[in-house]
Amino acid sequence: MEYAFNVYKNDLEADKSYLRDDHMLFTYMFLNLLSPYLHFQILNMIDGKYSVRYVLLILSRIKVYRMEKGEIISEIPKKANDLVANLKIDLDLLRKK
């Protein structure tokens, strides 16, 4: 439990909020509920080979452009491609179905 709070505070930096209305607060709380879940899902996938921050940084370089006729995935950088191959991530999950 202490590890989860440490992730919540330090890795996700979710201990401070400067919100002005209820809608922003509800959105903030929903994302704070979802973030640790995703963090620990990634942590289970990487099996100690990488840090979660590194995985998110590398995968954030993959861009999906949505157009009227469909989606286009940009060119995938070499590091991201290697990481996707090592972690066996299916990039078709990014596509709208």
N, CA, C and O atoms as a printed pandas DataFrame, in Angstrom:
     atom_number atom_name residue_name chain_id  residue_number  x_coord  y_coord  z_coord
0              1         N          MET        A               1    0.828   -1.185    0.000
1              2        CA          MET        A               1    0.000    0.000    0.000
2              3         C          MET        A               1    0.876    1.254    0.000
3              4         O          MET        A               1    0.566    2.233   -0.679
4              5         N          GLU        A               2    1.965    1.219    0.759
5              6        CA          GLU        A               2    2.859    2.377    0.786
6              7         C          GLU        A               2    3.480    2.617   -0.580
7              8         O          GLU        A               2    3.681    3.761   -0.987
8              9         N          TYR        A               3    3.784    1.527   -1.288
9             10        CA          TYR        A               3    4.349    1.671   -2.633
10            11         C          TYR        A               3    3.355    2.356   -3.563
11            12         O          TYR        A               3    3.737    3.194   -4.380
12            13         N          ALA        A               4    2.085    2.001   -3.436
13            14        CA          ALA        A               4    1.048    2.619   -4.275
14            15         C          ALA        A               4    0.944    4.116   -3.988
15            16         O          ALA        A               4    0.813    4.912   -4.918
16            17         N          PHE        A               5    0.999    4.507   -2.725
17            18        CA          PHE        A               5    0.959    5.930   -2.389
18            19         C          PHE        A               5    2.210    6.645   -2.888
19            20         O          PHE        A               5    2.141    7.795   -3.319
20            21         N          ASN        A               6    3.346    5.969   -2.830
21            22        CA          ASN        A               6    4.584    6.559   -3.336
22            23         C          ASN        A               6    4.493    6.795   -4.843
23            24         O          ASN        A               6    4.916    7.843   -5.332
24            25         N          VAL        A               7    3.948    5.837   -5.573
25            26        CA          VAL        A               7    3.746    5.997   -7.013
26            27         C          VAL        A               7    2.799    7.152   -7.273
27            28         O          VAL        A               7    3.045    7.987   -8.144
28            29         N          TYR        A               8    1.721    7.194   -6.518
29            30        CA          TYR        A               8    0.704    8.223   -6.689
30            31         C          TYR        A               8    1.288    9.620   -6.473
31            32         O          TYR        A               8    0.971   10.553   -7.211
32            33         N          LYS        A               9    2.130    9.755   -5.474
33            34        CA          LYS        A               9    2.675   11.056   -5.130
34            35         C          LYS        A               9    3.879   11.431   -5.980
35            36         O          LYS        A               9    3.939   12.544   -6.502
36            37         N          ASN        A              10    4.838   10.527   -6.128
37            38        CA          ASN        A              10    6.097   10.875   -6.777
38            39         C          ASN        A              10    6.107   10.627   -8.280
39            40         O          ASN        A              10    6.476   11.521   -9.041
40            41         N          ASP        A              11    5.714    9.448   -8.723
41            42        CA          ASP        A              11    5.760    9.141  -10.154
42            43         C          ASP        A              11    4.663    9.857  -10.924
43            44         O          ASP        A              11    4.915   10.418  -11.990
44            45         N          LEU        A              12    3.459    9.841  -10.396
45            46        CA          LEU        A              12    2.333   10.461  -11.092
46            47         C          LEU        A              12    2.167   11.933  -10.746
47            48         O          LEU        A              12    1.448   12.658  -11.433
48            49         N          GLU        A              13    2.833   12.377   -9.679
49            50        CA          GLU        A              13    2.759   13.764   -9.205
50            51         C          GLU        A              13    1.315   14.222   -9.056
51            52         O          GLU        A              13    0.943   15.309   -9.499
52            53         N          ALA        A              14    0.509   13.372   -8.425
53            54        CA          ALA        A              14   -0.925   13.631   -8.305
54            55         C          ALA        A              14   -1.312   14.113   -6.916
55            56         O          ALA        A              14   -2.466   13.961   -6.515
56            57         N          ASP        A              15   -0.389   14.680   -6.183
57            58        CA          ASP        A              15   -0.704   15.105   -4.823
58            59         C          ASP        A              15   -1.140   16.569   -4.740
59            60         O          ASP        A              15   -1.530   17.032   -3.669
60            61         N          LYS        A              16   -1.080   17.300   -5.847
61            62        CA          LYS        A              16   -1.478   18.703   -5.846
62            63         C          LYS        A              16   -2.527   18.928   -6.925
63            64         O          LYS        A              16   -2.418   18.399   -8.031
64            65         N          SER        A              17   -3.518   19.700   -6.601
65            66        CA          SER        A              17   -4.506   20.056   -7.613
66            67         C          SER        A              17   -4.870   21.530   -7.449
67            68         O          SER        A              17   -5.048   22.026   -6.336
68            69         N          TYR        A              18   -4.972   22.196   -8.562
69            70        CA          TYR        A              18   -5.372   23.598   -8.583
70            71         C          TYR        A              18   -6.549   23.700   -9.550
71            72         O          TYR        A              18   -6.379   24.055  -10.716
72            73         N          LEU        A              19   -7.723   23.391   -9.060
73            74        CA          LEU        A              19   -8.896   23.294   -9.916
74            75         C          LEU        A              19   -9.897   24.378   -9.560
75            76         O          LEU        A              19   -9.963   24.832   -8.418
76            77         N          ARG        A              20  -10.676   24.789  -10.557
77            78        CA          ARG        A              20  -11.587   25.909  -10.353
78            79         C          ARG        A              20  -13.051   25.535  -10.275
79            80         O          ARG        A              20  -13.841   26.270   -9.683
80            81         N          ASP        A              21  -13.434   24.407  -10.861
81            82        CA          ASP        A              21  -14.853   24.054  -10.808
82            83         C          ASP        A              21  -15.023   22.552  -10.597
83            84         O          ASP        A              21  -14.056   21.791  -10.631
84            85         N          ASP        A              22  -16.262   22.148  -10.382
85            86        CA          ASP        A              22  -16.561   20.740  -10.074
86            87         C          ASP        A              22  -16.229   19.804  -11.228
87            88         O          ASP        A              22  -15.734   18.699  -11.008
88            89         N          HIS        A              23  -16.499   20.238  -12.451
89            90        CA          HIS        A              23  -16.221   19.394  -13.611
90            91         C          HIS        A              23  -14.725   19.060  -13.693
91            92         O          HIS        A              23  -14.351   17.916  -13.955
92            93         N          MET        A              24  -13.891   20.050  -13.470
93            94        CA          MET        A              24  -12.439   19.817  -13.492
94            95         C          MET        A              24  -12.030   18.878  -12.362
95            96         O          MET        A              24  -11.153   18.033  -12.538
96            97         N          LEU        A              25  -12.660   19.026  -11.216
97            98        CA          LEU        A              25  -12.347   18.169  -10.073
98            99         C          LEU        A              25  -12.746   16.720  -10.348
99           100         O          LEU        A              25  -11.981   15.804  -10.048
100          101         N          PHE        A              26  -13.927   16.505  -10.911
101          102        CA          PHE        A              26  -14.367   15.139  -11.223
102          103         C          PHE        A              26  -13.454   14.490  -12.255
103          104         O          PHE        A              26  -13.121   13.311  -12.135
104          105         N          THR        A              27  -13.050   15.247  -13.261
105          106        CA          THR        A              27  -12.132   14.736  -14.269
106          107         C          THR        A              27  -10.793   14.383  -13.645
107          108         O          THR        A              27  -10.222   13.332  -13.934
108          109         N          TYR        A              28  -10.297   15.260  -12.794
109          110        CA          TYR        A              28   -9.025   15.042  -12.101
110          111         C          TYR        A              28   -9.091   13.773  -11.240
111          112         O          TYR        A              28   -8.154   12.975  -11.247
112          113         N          MET        A              29  -10.171   13.584  -10.513
113          114        CA          MET        A              29  -10.307   12.405   -9.660
114          115         C          MET        A              29  -10.418   11.122  -10.486
115          116         O          MET        A              29   -9.866   10.093  -10.096
116          117         N          PHE        A              30  -11.118   11.167  -11.612
117          118        CA          PHE        A              30  -11.229    9.999  -12.480
118          119         C          PHE        A              30   -9.861    9.616  -13.031
119          120         O          PHE        A              30   -9.499    8.439  -13.029
120          121         N          LEU        A              31   -9.110   10.589  -13.498
121          122        CA          LEU        A              31   -7.776   10.295  -14.035
122          123         C          LEU        A              31   -6.834    9.809  -12.944
123          124         O          LEU        A              31   -5.964    8.978  -13.203
124          125         N          ASN        A              32   -6.996   10.311  -11.741
125          126        CA          ASN        A              32   -6.172    9.831  -10.630
126          127         C          ASN        A              32   -6.557    8.419  -10.200
127          128         O          ASN        A              32   -5.734    7.692   -9.643
128          129         N          LEU        A              33   -7.784    8.035  -10.451
129          130        CA          LEU        A              33   -8.204    6.658  -10.196
130          131         C          LEU        A              33   -7.657    5.722  -11.274
131          132         O          LEU        A              33   -7.253    4.597  -10.982
132          133         N          LEU        A              34   -7.648    6.188  -12.500
133          134        CA          LEU        A              34   -7.189    5.383  -13.634
134          135         C          LEU        A              34   -5.666    5.273  -13.707
135          136         O          LEU        A              34   -5.147    4.228  -14.101
136          137         N          SER        A              35   -4.955    6.308  -13.344
137          138        CA          SER        A              35   -3.494    6.352  -13.481
138          139         C          SER        A              35   -2.757    5.257  -12.718
139          140         O          SER        A              35   -1.907    4.597  -13.315
140          141         N          PRO        A              36   -3.029    5.023  -11.433
141          142        CA          PRO        A              36   -2.308    3.930  -10.755
142          143         C          PRO        A              36   -2.608    2.565  -11.361
143          144         O          PRO        A              36   -1.729    1.704  -11.407
144          145         N          TYR        A              37   -3.834    2.357  -11.826
145          146        CA          TYR        A              37   -4.172    1.094  -12.465
146          147         C          TYR        A              37   -3.288    0.871  -13.699
147          148         O          TYR        A              37   -2.705   -0.200  -13.869
148          149         N          LEU        A              38   -3.197    1.888  -14.552
149          150        CA          LEU        A              38   -2.360    1.773  -15.744
150          151         C          LEU        A              38   -0.884    1.638  -15.383
151          152         O          LEU        A              38   -0.149    0.891  -16.028
152          153         N          HIS        A              39   -0.455    2.357  -14.357
153          154        CA          HIS        A              39    0.941    2.272  -13.905
154          155         C          HIS        A              39    1.296    0.835  -13.518
155          156         O          HIS        A              39    2.341    0.321  -13.916
156          157         N          PHE        A              40    0.431    0.198  -12.750
157          158        CA          PHE        A              40    0.736   -1.157  -12.293
158          159         C          PHE        A              40    0.558   -2.185  -13.411
159          160         O          PHE        A              40    1.216   -3.226  -13.393
160          161         N          GLN        A              41   -0.314   -1.915  -14.382
161          162        CA          GLN        A              41   -0.414   -2.793  -15.546
162          163         C          GLN        A              41    0.885   -2.763  -16.343
163          164         O          GLN        A              41    1.380   -3.804  -16.773
164          165         N          ILE        A              42    1.430   -1.572  -16.538
165          166        CA          ILE        A              42    2.713   -1.444  -17.237
166          167         C          ILE        A              42    3.821   -2.085  -16.420
167          168         O          ILE        A              42    4.690   -2.758  -16.976
168          169         N          LEU        A              43    3.802   -1.887  -15.118
169          170        CA          LEU        A              43    4.821   -2.471  -14.245
170          171         C          LEU        A              43    4.821   -3.995  -14.338
171          172         O          LEU        A              43    5.886   -4.611  -14.310
172          173         N          ASN        A              44    3.654   -4.606  -14.448
173          174        CA          ASN        A              44    3.573   -6.060  -14.605
174          175         C          ASN        A              44    4.087   -6.509  -15.968
175          176         O          ASN        A              44    4.640   -7.602  -16.089
176          177         N          MET        A              45    3.913   -5.685  -16.988
177          178        CA          MET        A              45    4.372   -6.037  -18.333
178          179         C          MET        A              45    5.889   -5.977  -18.467
179          180         O          MET        A              45    6.484   -6.824  -19.135
180          181         N          ILE        A              46    6.520   -4.988  -17.841
181          182        CA          ILE        A              46    7.953   -4.762  -18.080
182          183         C          ILE        A              46    8.840   -5.705  -17.293
183          184         O          ILE        A              46    9.995   -5.916  -17.661
184          185         N          ASP        A              47    8.325   -6.273  -16.224
185          186        CA          ASP        A              47    9.049   -7.306  -15.475
186          187         C          ASP        A              47   10.441   -6.857  -15.034
187          188         O          ASP        A              47   11.379   -7.654  -15.041
188          189         N          GLY        A              48   10.580   -5.588  -14.653
189          190        CA          GLY        A              48   11.839   -5.084  -14.116
190          191         C          GLY        A              48   12.898   -4.734  -15.144
191          192         O          GLY        A              48   14.002   -4.339  -14.768
192          193         N          LYS        A              49   12.599   -4.865  -16.436
193          194        CA          LYS        A              49   13.589   -4.562  -17.470
194          195         C          LYS        A              49   13.708   -3.065  -17.727
195          196         O          LYS        A              49   14.789   -2.575  -18.054
196          197         N          TYR        A              50   12.613   -2.343  -17.583
197          198        CA          TYR        A              50   12.562   -0.908  -17.850
198          199         C          TYR        A              50   11.833   -0.229  -16.703
199          200         O          TYR        A              50   11.227   -0.889  -15.859
200          201         N          SER        A              51   11.897    1.086  -16.682
201          202        CA          SER        A              51   11.074    1.819  -15.725
202          203         C          SER        A              51    9.777    2.217  -16.415
203          204         O          SER        A              51    9.730    2.328  -17.640
204          205         N          VAL        A              52    8.748    2.427  -15.649
205          206        CA          VAL        A              52    7.448    2.811  -16.206
206          207         C          VAL        A              52    7.568    4.161  -16.904
207          208         O          VAL        A              52    7.005    4.361  -17.980
208          209         N          ARG        A              53    8.290    5.068  -16.300
209          210        CA          ARG        A              53    8.478    6.400  -16.890
210          211         C          ARG        A              53    9.148    6.296  -18.260
211          212         O          ARG        A              53    8.761    6.994  -19.198
212          213         N          TYR        A              54   10.156    5.420  -18.376
213          214        CA          TYR        A              54   10.858    5.222  -19.643
214          215         C          TYR        A              54    9.907    4.660  -20.703
215          216         O          TYR        A              54    9.903    5.119  -21.845
216          217         N          VAL        A              55    9.108    3.670  -20.322
217          218        CA          VAL        A              55    8.164    3.066  -21.267
218          219         C          VAL        A              55    7.174    4.112  -21.766
219          220         O          VAL        A              55    6.917    4.188  -22.968
220          221         N          LEU        A              56    6.620    4.911  -20.877
221          222        CA          LEU        A              56    5.656    5.930  -21.284
222          223         C          LEU        A              56    6.309    7.002  -22.154
223          224         O          LEU        A              56    5.695    7.493  -23.102
224          225         N          LEU        A              57    7.546    7.365  -21.835
225          226        CA          LEU        A              57    8.261    8.361  -22.636
226          227         C          LEU        A              57    8.497    7.857  -24.053
227          228         O          LEU        A              57    8.255    8.583  -25.018
228          229         N          ILE        A              58    8.962    6.635  -24.184
229          230        CA          ILE        A              58    9.250    6.076  -25.509
230          231         C          ILE        A              58    7.960    5.865  -26.297
231          232         O          ILE        A              58    7.904    6.188  -27.484
232          233         N          LEU        A              59    6.931    5.333  -25.660
233          234        CA          LEU        A              59    5.675    5.081  -26.373
234          235         C          LEU        A              59    4.926    6.366  -26.716
235          236         O          LEU        A              59    4.088    6.367  -27.617
236          237         N          SER        A              60    5.214    7.451  -26.016
237          238        CA          SER        A              60    4.550    8.723  -26.328
238          239         C          SER        A              60    5.015    9.290  -27.663
239          240         O          SER        A              60    4.403   10.223  -28.182
240          241         N          ARG        A              61    6.063    8.754  -28.213
241          242        CA          ARG        A              61    6.572    9.222  -29.507
242          243         C          ARG        A              61    5.811    8.612  -30.682
243          244         O          ARG        A              61    6.011    9.026  -31.824
244          245         N          ILE        A              62    4.948    7.641  -30.420
245          246        CA          ILE        A              62    4.129    7.054  -31.474
246          247         C          ILE        A              62    2.872    7.906  -31.614
247          248         O          ILE        A              62    2.112    8.073  -30.660
248          249         N          LYS        A              63    2.667    8.429  -32.785
249          250        CA          LYS        A              63    1.534    9.324  -33.027
250          251         C          LYS        A              63    0.503    8.650  -33.922
251          252         O          LYS        A              63    0.852    7.941  -34.866
252          253         N          VAL        A              64   -0.764    8.877  -33.616
253          254        CA          VAL        A              64   -1.871    8.398  -34.444
254          255         C          VAL        A              64   -2.634    9.626  -34.911
255          256         O          VAL        A              64   -3.111   10.423  -34.102
256          257         N          TYR        A              65   -2.743    9.768  -36.223
257          258        CA          TYR        A              65   -3.471   10.894  -36.814
258          259         C          TYR        A              65   -4.816   10.375  -37.296
259          260         O          TYR        A              65   -4.889    9.404  -38.049
260          261         N          ARG        A              66   -5.870   11.033  -36.856
261          262        CA          ARG        A              66   -7.220   10.644  -37.259
262          263         C          ARG        A              66   -7.698   11.588  -38.350
263          264         O          ARG        A              66   -7.583   12.808  -38.240
264          265         N          MET        A              67   -8.237   10.987  -39.406
265          266        CA          MET        A              67   -8.762   11.761  -40.526
266          267         C          MET        A              67  -10.184   11.290  -40.803
267          268         O          MET        A              67  -10.671   10.360  -40.159
268          269         N          GLU        A              68  -10.835   11.915  -41.739
269          270        CA          GLU        A              68  -12.210   11.542  -42.063
270          271         C          GLU        A              68  -12.315   10.096  -42.528
271          272         O          GLU        A              68  -13.288    9.414  -42.209
272          273         N          LYS        A              69  -11.324    9.622  -43.278
273          274        CA          LYS        A              69  -11.388    8.281  -43.867
274          275         C          LYS        A              69  -10.764    7.203  -42.985
275          276         O          LYS        A              69  -10.894    6.020  -43.300
276          277         N          GLY        A              70  -10.105    7.559  -41.915
277          278        CA          GLY        A              70   -9.490    6.553  -41.058
278          279         C          GLY        A              70   -8.333    7.122  -40.261
279          280         O          GLY        A              70   -8.212    8.337  -40.103
280          281         N          GLU        A              71   -7.487    6.242  -39.761
281          282        CA          GLU        A              71   -6.337    6.645  -38.968
282          283         C          GLU        A              71   -5.042    6.306  -39.684
283          284         O          GLU        A              71   -4.974    5.374  -40.485
284          285         N          ILE        A              72   -4.020    7.087  -39.374
285          286        CA          ILE        A              72   -2.679    6.831  -39.876
286          287         C          ILE        A              72   -1.746    6.837  -38.684
287          288         O          ILE        A              72   -1.744    7.792  -37.908
288          289         N          ILE        A              73   -0.950    5.784  -38.521
289          290        CA          ILE        A              73    0.081    5.759  -37.484
290          291         C          ILE        A              73    1.354    6.307  -38.104
291          292         O          ILE        A              73    1.785    5.858  -39.166
292          293         N          SER        A              74    1.953    7.286  -37.429
293          294        CA          SER        A              74    3.176    7.889  -37.953
294          295         C          SER        A              74    4.310    6.867  -37.956
295          296         O          SER        A              74    4.172    5.754  -37.447
296          297         N          GLU        A              75    5.426    7.272  -38.539
297          298        CA          GLU        A              75    6.592    6.397  -38.525
298          299         C          GLU        A              75    7.000    6.157  -37.074
299          300         O          GLU        A              75    7.106    7.093  -36.281
300          301         N          ILE        A              76    7.224    4.907  -36.747
301          302        CA          ILE        A              76    7.552    4.537  -35.366
302          303         C          ILE        A              76    9.064    4.608  -35.182
303          304         O          ILE        A              76    9.806    3.953  -35.914
304          305         N          PRO        A              77    9.535    5.405  -34.203
305          306        CA          PRO        A              77   10.982    5.483  -33.964
306          307         C          PRO        A              77   11.571    4.117  -33.599
307          308         O          PRO        A              77   10.862    3.230  -33.123
308          309         N          LYS        A              78   12.868    3.963  -33.829
309          310        CA          LYS        A              78   13.529    2.674  -33.616
310          311         C          LYS        A              78   13.410    2.207  -32.159
311          312         O          LYS        A              78   13.116    1.038  -31.909
312          313         N          LYS        A              79   13.634    3.107  -31.202
313          314        CA          LYS        A              79   13.523    2.719  -29.787
314          315         C          LYS        A              79   12.111    2.238  -29.457
315          316         O          LYS        A              79   11.930    1.250  -28.745
316          317         N          ALA        A              80   11.123    2.945  -29.978
317          318        CA          ALA        A              80    9.734    2.564  -29.724
318          319         C          ALA        A              80    9.419    1.225  -30.385
319          320         O          ALA        A              80    8.718    0.396  -29.805
320          321         N          ASN        A              81    9.927    1.016  -31.578
321          322        CA          ASN        A              81    9.695   -0.240  -32.279
322          323         C          ASN        A              81   10.340   -1.409  -31.528
323          324         O          ASN        A              81    9.744   -2.479  -31.403
324          325         N          ASP        A              82   11.556   -1.196  -31.034
325          326        CA          ASP        A              82   12.232   -2.236  -30.250
326          327         C          ASP        A              82   11.473   -2.537  -28.961
327          328         O          ASP        A              82   11.324   -3.696  -28.574
328          329         N          LEU        A              83   10.998   -1.488  -28.304
329          330        CA          LEU        A              83   10.249   -1.659  -27.052
330          331         C          LEU        A              83    8.936   -2.399  -27.300
331          332         O          LEU        A              83    8.570   -3.291  -26.534
332          333         N          VAL        A              84    8.235   -2.033  -28.357
333          334        CA          VAL        A              84    6.985   -2.709  -28.715
334          335         C          VAL        A              84    7.249   -4.183  -28.990
335          336         O          VAL        A              84    6.470   -5.043  -28.580
336          337         N          ALA        A              85    8.346   -4.476  -29.683
337          338        CA          ALA        A              85    8.679   -5.870  -29.989
338          339         C          ALA        A              85    9.044   -6.634  -28.716
339          340         O          ALA        A              85    8.613   -7.774  -28.540
340          341         N          ASN        A              86    9.831   -6.024  -27.827
341          342        CA          ASN        A              86   10.245   -6.699  -26.587
342          343         C          ASN        A              86    9.073   -6.964  -25.651
343          344         O          ASN        A              86    9.009   -8.012  -25.009
344          345         N          LEU        A              87    8.149   -6.012  -25.575
345          346        CA          LEU        A              87    7.015   -6.152  -24.657
346          347         C          LEU        A              87    5.816   -6.825  -25.315
347          348         O          LEU        A              87    4.804   -7.074  -24.661
348          349         N          LYS        A              88    5.929   -7.117  -26.599
349          350        CA          LYS        A              88    4.859   -7.779  -27.358
350          351         C          LYS        A              88    3.542   -6.999  -27.273
351          352         O          LYS        A              88    2.489   -7.550  -26.952
352          353         N          ILE        A              89    3.639   -5.712  -27.570
353          354        CA          ILE        A              89    2.476   -4.822  -27.558
354          355         C          ILE        A              89    1.852   -4.822  -28.948
355          356         O          ILE        A              89    2.559   -4.711  -29.950
356          357         N          ASP        A              90    0.545   -4.945  -29.007
357          358        CA          ASP        A              90   -0.180   -4.916  -30.269
358          359         C          ASP        A              90   -0.565   -3.476  -30.587
359          360         O          ASP        A              90   -1.413   -2.897  -29.909
360          361         N          LEU        A              91    0.049   -2.897  -31.607
361          362        CA          LEU        A              91   -0.226   -1.504  -31.959
362          363         C          LEU        A              91   -1.600   -1.316  -32.593
363          364         O          LEU        A              91   -2.050   -0.181  -32.746
364          365         N          ASP        A              92   -2.263   -2.377  -32.958
365          366        CA          ASP        A              92   -3.619   -2.253  -33.499
366          367         C          ASP        A              92   -4.607   -1.790  -32.433
367          368         O          ASP        A              92   -5.723   -1.382  -32.756
368          369         N          LEU        A              93   -4.203   -1.852  -31.169
369          370        CA          LEU        A              93   -5.060   -1.341  -30.092
370          371         C          LEU        A              93   -5.267    0.159  -30.203
371          372         O          LEU        A              93   -6.254    0.693  -29.697
372          373         N          LEU        A              94   -4.328    0.849  -30.870
373          374        CA          LEU        A              94   -4.417    2.300  -31.023
374          375         C          LEU        A              94   -5.464    2.699  -32.047
375          376         O          LEU        A              94   -5.954    3.828  -32.044
376          377         N          ARG        A              95   -5.795    1.782  -32.905
377          378        CA          ARG        A              95   -6.752    2.081  -33.986
378          379         C          ARG        A              95   -8.182    2.024  -33.469
379          380         O          ARG        A              95   -8.534    1.180  -32.645
380          381         N          LYS        A              96   -8.993    2.941  -33.972
381          382        CA          LYS        A              96  -10.409    2.990  -33.618
382          383         C          LYS        A              96  -11.132    1.850  -34.316
383          384         O          LYS        A              96  -10.870    1.578  -35.488
384          385         N          LYS        A              97  -12.028    1.188  -33.622
385          386        CA          LYS        A              97  -12.743    0.067  -34.226
386          387         C          LYS        A              97  -14.189    0.397  -34.453
387          388         O          LYS        A              97  -14.941   -0.436  -34.956
